[in-house]
Amino acid sequence: MKVSLLVFVFLSFVFVSACNSRSQEIEQPAVTDPHSDVPRKDILCSSTPPIKDTAKLEANLKQRGLITEQMTEIEAEAVVIEYIRKRQQAFQDCKKGSQ
């Protein structure tokens, strides 16, 4: 009698805990992307207009540490030209990737 009572209590505990865990699963809302209904735009590649005066760009590169005071004028100009070339190349790569 004691054994059957213990088995009954154990099985009751298992069933109750199983039902409880199932109800917790149901109550949790499904996680969805809040932006799934927003239409996606294609990535637009944009480029800056051609640089006519590189003085501002050179000052910006000095501020960022790409041009140092120890560099000659020719080395500094080479850094500016390389920076412009990299920006143009990034624009070309973007256009190729979006087609």
Secondary structure as UniProt FT lines:
FT   HELIX           2..27
FT   TURN            34..37
FT   HELIX           55..64
FT   TURN            69..70
FT   HELIX           73..98
//
